[in-house]
Amino acid sequence: MDSSDDARMTFDKVKSEVDAQRPFVLSLWGGGMPIGGDRPYGDHSVACVGYHDYTEDWVSIHDTWDTQIHNVVYGNWWGAMATWVRP
């Protein structure tokens, strides 16, 4: 396995990875409130498993706090880094 980090992840890159069925680790610094959530993510790593490109761009994530998929507005964080893993 090989991995690489990307601190300049674009929403287009999120879409291409998800569309290729390659979920990735998204490490958030100062992560904001998920849509419909009750607490911000803060500094937390999650699995990015999907996206929505409506009026606002959202990333769909799975974290270890529960078993649901949550959505966060893309860019609703102080900083973020994607970790891509390849076989």
Helices and strands as residue ranges (DSSP letters): E 2-6, H 11-19, E 24-31, E 42-53, E 57-62, E 69-73, E 79-86
